[in-house]
Amino acid sequence: MSALHTLSSRQNLVIAGLALMTLAAIIVLLFGVSPTAAASILSALIILAVVALRAAMTAGATPWAPRAQPRPTAGEAEVGPPLLLTLADGETLVAREVNLGQPGEHRLLLTRKGYVLVNGAGEVIYRL
């Protein structure tokens, strides 16, 4: 199993903070001759680090906008509950509604004997 993985935003912030502190230590050592210049550069770096960390923390605290759910493909479409369809001759069939994606009063049902078009009152209009 590989130990490689991407870093989280918090880990990136820690690494950035450590890099800034290392840079500050180098500046202090380089400008050891002039403590005033070293103090001003160090304080500017600390202020920059605090502002950057605060901005990153508040940006990470805001919730992400929910992603739009992808529409299911034909093989992944949700299957509705089975319906019982009683035909005019008294035969009862189990049917499932076929979603056509169009509003209307007619419904297309799939039975073991084929497709059936039913109106809003539940009467069979057409059989395929």
Helices and strands as residue ranges (DSSP letters): H 9-30, H 35-61, E 83-86, E 92-98, E 107-111, E 114-118, E 124-127
